[in-house]
Structures are given as structure tokens and as C-alpha cells.
Amino acid sequence: SYELTQPPSVSVSPGQTASFTCSGDKLGDKYTSWYQQKPGQSPVLVIYQDSERPSGIPERFSGSNSGNTATLTISGTQATDEADYYCQAWDRTTSVVFGGGTKLAVL
Amino acid sequence: QVQLQESGPGLVKPSETLSLTCTVSGGSISSYYWSWIRQPPGKGLEWIGYIYYSGSTNYNPSLKSRVTISVDTSKNQFSLELSSVTAADTAVYYCARVEIKFGGVPGGRAVWFDPWGQGTLVTVSS
């Protein structure tokens, strides 16, 4: 079955750039989406089709995908960005798969 | 805009069937795919399956033998049944609208979930 791997945690200072990686076999050949989940809330879509932002999502959220790694980047990170971030892709064997999630700490 | 609301029992006994309904408001259930996703307490997200408004389904292979997702277009609702539940099925269950775009490598597709319902906690316990 297909798997997506994310580091458990990322920490960043306010105003700096936070990067989240999501790894999977030939992930660059697939489309990746990213979700933000704050404590006690439902997940919110922040990136789809590797690099597209839904309406209402700030421009400081961006995404890329190449090789075996997809990356979500938050520029000018704010305290309100503290959350768990999940990547997700579709594979013909597993259908929909989520990564294990990365917790962002803004210190 | 479209809103989703999950409903159903918060407590289910082991070996019984978990049943949840998602009501879609602010838009029609037609012409879209709809999905169930769950999250055990303190853990990550697990996709359960999705259904097209016409009734065609796609399930997580690891849950396929126990899952049934159905749709009622007249009520703008879709439902989840998960049979033979155990404590491992205790989770917050979310419903979500699915977008699917075909492309990329042959047979590939982009799939994403937006929006999501608020989620409902289902506990499996006697």
C-alpha cells in the first residue's frame, strides 16, 4: 500500500519561514493536498493540486511537489499558524492516503 | 456556502454497527463526490470512503469489508455504516465534499476535501 511520511514536528520563530515535507514513492507524479487542523477544530484545506490556494487562504501559504517530496511553505509565520498540517494524495492501489501529520510550534 | 453536519449516536457497543448521517446545506448534493474521514483521539486522519451522488462508491481497502456509504439525494444527505465495531473504531468522524480532477500520469487524479463538517465523536464501548 502507498504511504506518505511527514516529520512529527516543526518549530519556527514568528516572521520566519516554516517548511513541511511529505515523502512518498514518486510522489511528484501524483497531486498533493495540504490541510491545517487547529486544536479542537476540523481540518481546513490550504493547498490543492500541489500548489493551488483555495479562496480565503493567505498568499503566504504555498506548495510544491517534485521527485519523492511535496513541500508546504508558510512565509512570515504567525502565532495563529500553530496547528497540525497533513498532506494527502491519491494512489491507484490505496486510493486516498493521508500523511501522519506535522505539528507546527511557533516559538 | 456549502455546510456539512454529521449526526448519529455518540456511543456504540462492540460488535454492533456504527451509523452516521451527513446533511448538506447551502448547496445540492448532486454533481459531487462526498466522503467520510475519521480521526482517532490524538492521532492522524484516515480516509474511510467516498460516494458519487449517483451512488457509485470507493472505499479504503483496509475497511472495505465493513463499510457501506449510501446517498439520499431527496434529503441532501449521505450516510456511513461501519459494522462489527471495536474500540479501535473510536474516533471523531468527519464528512466532507470531495473534488476530483483527472490528470497527471495515466490513470492519475487530484483528490481533495473541502469543506469539512465539524465532526462527531463516536465511542465504542460496552
Interface residues (C-beta under 8 A of the other chain):
Chain A: S1 D29 K30 Y31 S33 Y35 S42 P43 V44 L45 Y48 Q49 P54 Y86 Q88 A89 W90 R92 T93 T94 S95 V96 V97 F98 G99 G100 G101
Chain B: S35 G44 L45 E46 W47 Y50 N58 Y59 N60 P61 S62 Y94 E99 K101 G103 G104 V105 G107 G108 R109 A110 V111 W112 F113 D114 P115 W116 G117 Q118 G119
